[in-house]
Amino acid sequence: MSKTRTKSEEKRVLILDAAVELFTEQGFSNTSMDQIAKLAGVSKQTVYSHFGNKEDLFVGAVGCKCAAHSITPDLFEPQPELHQQLLEIARQFTALIQSREAIQVLRTCMAEAETYPELSRLFYNAGPAHLTGMMSELLAQLDSLGRLQVPDTRFAAVQFLKMVQGERQMQLELNTGQPIADSEHQRYLENCVTMFLRAYAA
């Protein structure tokens, strides 16, 4: 039975949903806390009571998108079937970064990288760096359990996460039109996991 949200938790969800929508559609600089409050249907004071400033809200919005795609610590706990676990991580990770919202936020960060480099740092720490850390920790546990041999877990984590992005990620970022089919993308992910496990086999 799911836990009933408190009114405060419900308002927080409304604020995060509004922030994701506005940051995605308008970019960071063009989005104000007033606009987020209005779209969320709450007062500006309520927004500030949950998030101290727009930067904190941006970080929260990135974390919210990760959770929505099941990118949570539980996903990175060692499971009995390693191939299946890594494949699920690859699927959830690419579903997240290839979503319309993620692509738009990435473009926003790149567009504002010169004038507002702090935004890129916030996005990197809340998203890519956080995910890399969880992946690195999983690989460290698998290494200690003797299930894999991973001399440099962070190096291997970056290898895995960058490898699974594949051609489809580039197509979406560059807006080249119709990306490769889902079936082809899934076949690619299967192959990536097989290669990775072969490279770091115990």
PyRosetta script that sets phi, psi and omega in degrees:
from pyrosetta import init, pose_from_sequence

init()
pose = pose_from_sequence("MSKTRTKSEEKRVLILDAAVELFTEQGFSNTSMDQIAKLAGVSKQTVYSHFGNKEDLFVGAVGCKCAAHSITPDLFEPQPELHQQLLEIARQFTALIQSREAIQVLRTCMAEAETYPELSRLFYNAGPAHLTGMMSELLAQLDSLGRLQVPDTRFAAVQFLKMVQGERQMQLELNTGQPIADSEHQRYLENCVTMFLRAYAA")
pose.set_psi(1, 126.0)
pose.set_omega(1, -176.3)
pose.set_phi(2, -74.6)
pose.set_psi(2, 147.8)
pose.set_omega(2, -179.4)
pose.set_phi(3, -75.7)
pose.set_psi(3, 135.1)
pose.set_omega(3, 178.9)
pose.set_phi(4, -73.6)
pose.set_psi(4, 131.3)
pose.set_omega(4, 179.0)
pose.set_phi(5, -72.8)
pose.set_psi(5, 144.8)
pose.set_omega(5, 172.7)
pose.set_phi(6, -76.1)
pose.set_psi(6, 167.0)
pose.set_omega(6, 178.0)
pose.set_phi(7, -61.0)
pose.set_psi(7, -36.8)
pose.set_omega(7, 179.0)
pose.set_phi(8, -64.4)
pose.set_psi(8, -42.9)
pose.set_omega(8, 179.2)
pose.set_phi(9, -66.4)
pose.set_psi(9, -38.2)
pose.set_omega(9, 178.3)
pose.set_phi(10, -63.6)
pose.set_psi(10, -41.2)
pose.set_omega(10, 178.6)
pose.set_phi(11, -65.7)
pose.set_psi(11, -37.3)
pose.set_omega(11, 178.8)
pose.set_phi(12, -62.7)
pose.set_psi(12, -42.0)
pose.set_omega(12, 178.1)
pose.set_phi(13, -63.3)
pose.set_psi(13, -43.2)
pose.set_omega(13, 178.4)
pose.set_phi(14, -61.1)
pose.set_psi(14, -41.1)
pose.set_omega(14, 179.5)
pose.set_phi(15, -64.5)
pose.set_psi(15, -45.2)
pose.set_omega(15, -179.2)
pose.set_phi(16, -65.2)
pose.set_psi(16, -41.5)
pose.set_omega(16, 178.4)
pose.set_phi(17, -61.3)
pose.set_psi(17, -43.4)
pose.set_omega(17, 179.5)
pose.set_phi(18, -65.4)
pose.set_psi(18, -40.5)
pose.set_omega(18, -179.8)
pose.set_phi(19, -64.1)
pose.set_psi(19, -44.8)
pose.set_omega(19, 178.9)
pose.set_phi(20, -58.9)
pose.set_psi(20, -45.8)
pose.set_omega(20, -178.4)
pose.set_phi(21, -62.7)
pose.set_psi(21, -46.9)
pose.set_omega(21, -175.9)
pose.set_phi(22, -73.9)
pose.set_psi(22, -41.2)
pose.set_omega(22, 177.1)
pose.set_phi(23, -61.2)
pose.set_psi(23, -36.8)
pose.set_omega(23, -179.9)
pose.set_phi(24, -69.6)
pose.set_psi(24, -44.7)
pose.set_omega(24, -174.8)
pose.set_phi(25, -80.6)
pose.set_psi(25, -36.7)
pose.set_omega(25, -171.2)
pose.set_phi(26, -111.4)
pose.set_psi(26, -14.7)
pose.set_omega(26, -173.3)
pose.set_phi(27, 88.9)
pose.set_psi(27, 170.7)
pose.set_omega(27, -175.7)
pose.set_phi(28, -73.9)
pose.set_psi(28, -50.9)
pose.set_omega(28, -174.9)
pose.set_phi(29, -63.0)
pose.set_psi(29, -34.5)
pose.set_omega(29, -176.1)
pose.set_phi(30, -85.9)
pose.set_psi(30, -0.1)
pose.set_omega(30, -179.7)
pose.set_phi(31, -105.4)
pose.set_psi(31, 129.0)
pose.set_omega(31, 179.6)
pose.set_phi(32, -108.5)
pose.set_psi(32, 160.7)
pose.set_omega(32, 176.6)
pose.set_phi(33, -65.0)
pose.set_psi(33, -32.2)
pose.set_omega(33, 176.8)
pose.set_phi(34, -60.8)
pose.set_psi(34, -45.1)
pose.set_omega(34, -179.9)
pose.set_phi(35, -63.5)
pose.set_psi(35, -41.8)
pose.set_omega(35, -180.0)
pose.set_phi(36, -63.8)
pose.set_psi(36, -43.6)
pose.set_omega(36, 178.9)
pose.set_phi(37, -61.3)
pose.set_psi(37, -43.2)
pose.set_omega(37, -178.8)
pose.set_phi(38, -63.6)
pose.set_psi(38, -45.6)
pose.set_omega(38, -179.3)
pose.set_phi(39, -66.8)
pose.set_psi(39, -35.5)
pose.set_omega(39, -179.4)
pose.set_phi(40, -76.6)
pose.set_psi(40, -16.4)
pose.set_omega(40, -179.4)
pose.set_phi(41, 76.8)
pose.set_psi(41, 29.4)
pose.set_omega(41, 179.2)
pose.set_phi(42, -129.1)
pose.set_psi(42, 172.1)
pose.set_omega(42, 178.7)
pose.set_phi(43, -79.9)
pose.set_psi(43, 158.2)
pose.set_omega(43, 176.7)
pose.set_phi(44, -62.2)
pose.set_psi(44, -35.0)
pose.set_omega(44, 178.4)
pose.set_phi(45, -62.2)
pose.set_psi(45, -37.4)
pose.set_omega(45, 178.4)
pose.set_phi(46, -65.0)
pose.set_psi(46, -40.3)
pose.set_omega(46, 177.9)
pose.set_phi(47, -60.0)
pose.set_psi(47, -46.5)
pose.set_omega(47, -178.7)
pose.set_phi(48, -69.7)
pose.set_psi(48, -25.0)
pose.set_omega(48, 177.9)
pose.set_phi(49, -71.2)
pose.set_psi(49, -26.5)
pose.set_omega(49, 178.2)
pose.set_phi(50, -92.2)
pose.set_psi(50, -35.4)
pose.set_omega(50, -176.9)
pose.set_phi(51, -135.3)
pose.set_psi(51, 122.2)
pose.set_omega(51, -173.7)
pose.set_phi(52, -62.6)
pose.set_psi(52, -29.3)
pose.set_omega(52, -179.1)
pose.set_phi(53, -158.4)
pose.set_psi(53, 177.2)
pose.set_omega(53, -176.1)
pose.set_phi(54, -66.7)
pose.set_psi(54, -32.4)
pose.set_omega(54, 178.5)
pose.set_phi(55, -64.2)
pose.set_psi(55, -44.2)
pose.set_omega(55, 177.8)
pose.set_phi(56, -62.6)
pose.set_psi(56, -37.6)
pose.set_omega(56, 179.3)
pose.set_phi(57, -67.9)
pose.set_psi(57, -36.6)
pose.set_omega(57, 177.1)
pose.set_phi(58, -62.5)
pose.set_psi(58, -45.7)
pose.set_omega(58, 178.1)
pose.set_phi(59, -61.4)
pose.set_psi(59, -42.6)
pose.set_omega(59, 177.8)
pose.set_phi(60, -62.3)
pose.set_psi(60, -37.6)
pose.set_omega(60, 178.8)
pose.set_phi(61, -65.7)
pose.set_psi(61, -39.8)
pose.set_omega(61, 177.5)
pose.set_phi(62, -63.9)
pose.set_psi(62, -44.6)
pose.set_omega(62, 178.3)
pose.set_phi(63, -63.6)
pose.set_psi(63, -35.6)
pose.set_omega(63, 178.5)
pose.set_phi(64, -62.7)
pose.set_psi(64, -41.6)
pose.set_omega(64, 178.8)
pose.set_phi(65, -66.5)
pose.set_psi(65, -37.1)
pose.set_omega(65, 177.5)
pose.set_phi(66, -62.2)
pose.set_psi(66, -46.2)
pose.set_omega(66, -179.6)
pose.set_phi(67, -64.1)
pose.set_psi(67, -36.3)
pose.set_omega(67, -179.4)
pose.set_phi(68, -64.0)
pose.set_psi(68, -26.3)
pose.set_omega(68, 179.1)
pose.set_phi(69, -101.1)
pose.set_psi(69, 21.0)
pose.set_omega(69, 177.0)
pose.set_phi(70, 63.4)
pose.set_psi(70, 22.6)
pose.set_omega(70, 175.6)
pose.set_phi(71, -87.0)
pose.set_psi(71, 80.0)
pose.set_omega(71, -177.7)
pose.set_phi(72, -125.7)
pose.set_psi(72, 165.1)
pose.set_omega(72, -179.9)
pose.set_phi(73, -53.4)
pose.set_psi(73, -33.0)
pose.set_omega(73, -179.7)
pose.set_phi(74, -58.8)
pose.set_psi(74, -32.4)
pose.set_omega(74, -179.1)
pose.set_phi(75, -64.8)
pose.set_psi(75, -23.1)
pose.set_omega(75, -174.8)
pose.set_phi(76, -107.0)
pose.set_psi(76, 19.3)
pose.set_omega(76, 171.7)
pose.set_phi(77, -87.9)
pose.set_psi(77, 133.5)
pose.set_omega(77, -178.4)
pose.set_phi(78, -52.3)
pose.set_psi(78, 131.5)
pose.set_omega(78, 180.0)
pose.set_phi(79, -115.7)
pose.set_psi(79, 157.9)
pose.set_omega(79, -178.3)
pose.set_phi(80, -58.9)
pose.set_psi(80, -42.8)
pose.set_omega(80, -177.8)
pose.set_phi(81, -97.6)
pose.set_psi(81, 98.0)
pose.set_omega(81, -171.9)
pose.set_phi(82, -67.9)
pose.set_psi(82, -43.2)
pose.set_omega(82, -179.6)
pose.set_phi(83, -58.9)
pose.set_psi(83, -44.5)
pose.set_omega(83, -179.0)
pose.set_phi(84, -66.5)
pose.set_psi(84, -38.0)
pose.set_omega(84, 179.6)
pose.set_phi(85, -64.8)
pose.set_psi(85, -47.0)
pose.set_omega(85, -179.9)
pose.set_phi(86, -64.3)
pose.set_psi(86, -35.3)
pose.set_omega(86, 178.0)
pose.set_phi(87, -66.4)
pose.set_psi(87, -39.6)
pose.set_omega(87, 178.8)
pose.set_phi(88, -66.9)
pose.set_psi(88, -39.7)
pose.set_omega(88, 175.9)
pose.set_phi(89, -61.1)
pose.set_psi(89, -44.5)
pose.set_omega(89, 179.4)
pose.set_phi(90, -61.2)
pose.set_psi(90, -42.9)
pose.set_omega(90, -179.1)
pose.set_phi(91, -66.0)
pose.set_psi(91, -47.1)
pose.set_omega(91, -178.5)
pose.set_phi(92, -67.0)
pose.set_psi(92, -40.2)
pose.set_omega(92, -179.3)
pose.set_phi(93, -64.3)
pose.set_psi(93, -47.1)
pose.set_omega(93, -178.9)
pose.set_phi(94, -71.3)
pose.set_psi(94, -31.4)
pose.set_omega(94, 175.5)
pose.set_phi(95, -62.7)
pose.set_psi(95, -37.1)
pose.set_omega(95, 178.5)
pose.set_phi(96, -68.4)
pose.set_psi(96, -56.3)
pose.set_omega(96, -172.8)
pose.set_phi(97, -72.5)
pose.set_psi(97, -16.5)
pose.set_omega(97, 178.6)
pose.set_phi(98, -99.9)
pose.set_psi(98, 6.4)
pose.set_omega(98, 175.3)
pose.set_phi(99, -71.8)
pose.set_psi(99, 156.3)
pose.set_omega(99, -179.4)
pose.set_phi(100, -57.8)
pose.set_psi(100, -41.9)
pose.set_omega(100, -177.9)
pose.set_phi(101, -63.7)
pose.set_psi(101, -44.2)
pose.set_omega(101, -178.3)
pose.set_phi(102, -65.2)
pose.set_psi(102, -41.6)
pose.set_omega(102, 179.0)
pose.set_phi(103, -62.7)
pose.set_psi(103, -42.4)
pose.set_omega(103, -179.6)
pose.set_phi(104, -65.7)
pose.set_psi(104, -42.1)
pose.set_omega(104, 178.8)
pose.set_phi(105, -64.5)
pose.set_psi(105, -40.8)
pose.set_omega(105, 178.0)
pose.set_phi(106, -61.6)
pose.set_psi(106, -43.5)
pose.set_omega(106, 178.3)
pose.set_phi(107, -63.8)
pose.set_psi(107, -37.8)
pose.set_omega(107, 177.6)
pose.set_phi(108, -62.1)
pose.set_psi(108, -46.0)
pose.set_omega(108, 179.8)
pose.set_phi(109, -62.4)
pose.set_psi(109, -40.8)
pose.set_omega(109, -179.9)
pose.set_phi(110, -67.7)
pose.set_psi(110, -39.7)
pose.set_omega(110, -179.3)
pose.set_phi(111, -66.9)
pose.set_psi(111, -31.6)
pose.set_omega(111, -176.2)
pose.set_phi(112, -104.1)
pose.set_psi(112, 10.3)
pose.set_omega(112, -175.6)
pose.set_phi(113, -61.2)
pose.set_psi(113, -34.8)
pose.set_omega(113, -178.8)
pose.set_phi(114, -78.4)
pose.set_psi(114, -45.2)
pose.set_omega(114, -176.1)
pose.set_phi(115, -84.2)
pose.set_psi(115, -26.7)
pose.set_omega(115, -178.6)
pose.set_phi(116, -140.7)
pose.set_psi(116, 69.1)
pose.set_omega(116, -177.4)
pose.set_phi(117, -63.1)
pose.set_psi(117, -22.2)
pose.set_omega(117, 179.3)
pose.set_phi(118, -60.7)
pose.set_psi(118, -33.4)
pose.set_omega(118, 179.7)
pose.set_phi(119, -63.0)
pose.set_psi(119, -43.4)
pose.set_omega(119, 178.8)
pose.set_phi(120, -63.4)
pose.set_psi(120, -38.3)
pose.set_omega(120, 179.3)
pose.set_phi(121, -65.6)
pose.set_psi(121, -42.6)
pose.set_omega(121, 178.8)
pose.set_phi(122, -61.1)
pose.set_psi(122, -45.4)
pose.set_omega(122, 179.9)
pose.set_phi(123, -63.5)
pose.set_psi(123, -43.9)
pose.set_omega(123, -178.2)
pose.set_phi(124, -63.2)
pose.set_psi(124, -44.1)
pose.set_omega(124, -178.3)
pose.set_phi(125, -69.7)
pose.set_psi(125, -38.0)
pose.set_omega(125, -177.8)
pose.set_phi(126, -77.5)
pose.set_psi(126, -27.9)
pose.set_omega(126, -176.6)
pose.set_phi(127, -109.2)
pose.set_psi(127, -88.1)
pose.set_omega(127, -175.2)
pose.set_phi(128, -54.6)
pose.set_psi(128, -47.2)
pose.set_omega(128, -177.4)
pose.set_phi(129, -66.0)
pose.set_psi(129, -39.0)
pose.set_omega(129, 179.2)
pose.set_phi(130, -64.5)
pose.set_psi(130, -44.2)
pose.set_omega(130, 179.8)
pose.set_phi(131, -66.7)
pose.set_psi(131, -40.7)
pose.set_omega(131, 178.1)
pose.set_phi(132, -61.8)
pose.set_psi(132, -39.2)
pose.set_omega(132, 178.3)
pose.set_phi(133, -63.1)
pose.set_psi(133, -43.4)
pose.set_omega(133, 179.0)
pose.set_phi(134, -66.6)
pose.set_psi(134, -39.1)
pose.set_omega(134, 178.6)
pose.set_phi(135, -66.3)
pose.set_psi(135, -40.9)
pose.set_omega(135, 178.8)
pose.set_phi(136, -62.6)
pose.set_psi(136, -41.3)
pose.set_omega(136, 179.3)
pose.set_phi(137, -64.9)
pose.set_psi(137, -40.3)
pose.set_omega(137, 176.6)
pose.set_phi(138, -60.5)
pose.set_psi(138, -45.8)
pose.set_omega(138, -179.1)
pose.set_phi(139, -65.0)
pose.set_psi(139, -35.1)
pose.set_omega(139, 177.2)
pose.set_phi(140, -64.1)
pose.set_psi(140, -40.8)
pose.set_omega(140, 178.1)
pose.set_phi(141, -66.2)
pose.set_psi(141, -41.8)
pose.set_omega(141, 179.4)
pose.set_phi(142, -65.2)
pose.set_psi(142, -35.1)
pose.set_omega(142, 177.3)
pose.set_phi(143, -67.2)
pose.set_psi(143, -44.5)
pose.set_omega(143, -179.0)
pose.set_phi(144, -66.9)
pose.set_psi(144, -28.1)
pose.set_omega(144, 178.5)
pose.set_phi(145, -82.8)
pose.set_psi(145, -6.0)
pose.set_omega(145, -179.9)
pose.set_phi(146, 78.2)
pose.set_psi(146, 14.7)
pose.set_omega(146, -179.0)
pose.set_phi(147, -87.0)
pose.set_psi(147, -23.9)
pose.set_omega(147, 173.5)
pose.set_phi(148, -140.6)
pose.set_psi(148, 163.9)
pose.set_omega(148, 173.2)
pose.set_phi(149, -117.0)
pose.set_psi(149, 105.5)
pose.set_omega(149, -175.2)
pose.set_phi(150, -127.8)
pose.set_psi(150, 95.3)
pose.set_omega(150, -177.6)
pose.set_phi(151, -62.0)
pose.set_psi(151, -39.5)
pose.set_omega(151, -178.7)
pose.set_phi(152, -127.5)
pose.set_psi(152, 97.9)
pose.set_omega(152, -171.8)
pose.set_phi(153, -68.4)
pose.set_psi(153, -36.6)
pose.set_omega(153, 179.5)
pose.set_phi(154, -68.3)
pose.set_psi(154, -41.2)
pose.set_omega(154, 177.2)
pose.set_phi(155, -57.6)
pose.set_psi(155, -46.9)
pose.set_omega(155, -179.0)
pose.set_phi(156, -67.4)
pose.set_psi(156, -36.4)
pose.set_omega(156, 178.8)
pose.set_phi(157, -62.7)
pose.set_psi(157, -44.6)
pose.set_omega(157, 177.9)
pose.set_phi(158, -63.0)
pose.set_psi(158, -42.7)
pose.set_omega(158, 177.7)
pose.set_phi(159, -54.9)
pose.set_psi(159, -49.7)
pose.set_omega(159, -176.0)
pose.set_phi(160, -63.8)
pose.set_psi(160, -51.0)
pose.set_omega(160, -175.5)
pose.set_phi(161, -65.9)
pose.set_psi(161, -36.5)
pose.set_omega(161, 178.1)
pose.set_phi(162, -73.8)
pose.set_psi(162, -37.4)
pose.set_omega(162, -178.2)
pose.set_phi(163, -63.0)
pose.set_psi(163, -42.8)
pose.set_omega(163, -174.1)
pose.set_phi(164, -72.9)
pose.set_psi(164, -14.7)
pose.set_omega(164, 178.3)
pose.set_phi(165, -62.7)
pose.set_psi(165, -44.4)
pose.set_omega(165, 171.6)
pose.set_phi(166, 62.6)
pose.set_psi(166, -167.0)
pose.set_omega(166, -177.2)
pose.set_phi(167, -64.5)
pose.set_psi(167, -35.3)
pose.set_omega(167, -175.6)
pose.set_phi(168, -61.7)
pose.set_psi(168, -38.9)
pose.set_omega(168, 179.6)
pose.set_phi(169, -61.1)
pose.set_psi(169, -44.8)
pose.set_omega(169, 179.9)
pose.set_phi(170, -63.2)
pose.set_psi(170, -40.5)
pose.set_omega(170, 179.5)
pose.set_phi(171, -62.2)
pose.set_psi(171, -41.0)
pose.set_omega(171, -178.7)
pose.set_phi(172, -71.4)
pose.set_psi(172, -42.4)
pose.set_omega(172, 179.9)
pose.set_phi(173, -62.0)
pose.set_psi(173, -38.3)
pose.set_omega(173, -177.8)
pose.set_phi(174, -89.8)
pose.set_psi(174, -3.1)
pose.set_omega(174, 179.0)
pose.set_phi(175, 53.7)
pose.set_psi(175, 54.1)
pose.set_omega(175, -176.4)
pose.set_phi(176, -82.9)
pose.set_psi(176, -1.2)
pose.set_omega(176, -177.5)
pose.set_phi(177, 112.5)
pose.set_psi(177, -145.6)
pose.set_omega(177, -177.5)
pose.set_phi(178, -66.5)
pose.set_psi(178, 117.1)
pose.set_omega(178, 178.1)
pose.set_phi(179, -75.5)
pose.set_psi(179, 174.2)
pose.set_omega(179, -179.7)
pose.set_phi(180, -60.1)
pose.set_psi(180, 153.8)
pose.set_omega(180, -175.7)
pose.set_phi(181, -65.3)
pose.set_psi(181, 154.7)
pose.set_omega(181, 178.8)
pose.set_phi(182, -56.5)
pose.set_psi(182, -40.7)
pose.set_omega(182, -178.4)
pose.set_phi(183, -62.7)
pose.set_psi(183, -39.9)
pose.set_omega(183, 179.1)
pose.set_phi(184, -69.2)
pose.set_psi(184, -39.0)
pose.set_omega(184, 178.5)
pose.set_phi(185, -64.3)
pose.set_psi(185, -42.9)
pose.set_omega(185, 178.9)
pose.set_phi(186, -64.7)
pose.set_psi(186, -38.3)
pose.set_omega(186, 177.2)
pose.set_phi(187, -63.4)
pose.set_psi(187, -38.3)
pose.set_omega(187, 178.1)
pose.set_phi(188, -64.2)
pose.set_psi(188, -44.0)
pose.set_omega(188, -179.7)
pose.set_phi(189, -63.3)
pose.set_psi(189, -41.6)
pose.set_omega(189, 177.4)
pose.set_phi(190, -57.4)
pose.set_psi(190, -44.0)
pose.set_omega(190, -178.9)
pose.set_phi(191, -67.0)
pose.set_psi(191, -38.8)
pose.set_omega(191, 178.6)
pose.set_phi(192, -60.8)
pose.set_psi(192, -45.9)
pose.set_omega(192, -179.2)
pose.set_phi(193, -63.8)
pose.set_psi(193, -42.6)
pose.set_omega(193, 178.9)
pose.set_phi(194, -61.1)
pose.set_psi(194, -45.4)
pose.set_omega(194, 179.1)
pose.set_phi(195, -62.9)
pose.set_psi(195, -43.6)
pose.set_omega(195, -177.8)
pose.set_phi(196, -63.3)
pose.set_psi(196, -45.1)
pose.set_omega(196, -179.9)
pose.set_phi(197, -66.7)
pose.set_psi(197, -34.3)
pose.set_omega(197, 177.0)
pose.set_phi(198, -67.4)
pose.set_psi(198, -39.9)
pose.set_omega(198, -178.1)
pose.set_phi(199, -67.5)
pose.set_psi(199, -33.9)
pose.set_omega(199, -176.5)
pose.set_phi(200, -113.5)
pose.set_psi(200, 27.2)
pose.set_omega(200, 179.4)
pose.set_phi(201, -61.6)
pose.set_psi(201, 141.3)
pose.set_omega(201, 179.2)
pose.set_phi(202, -71.2)
pose.dump_pdb("model.pdb")
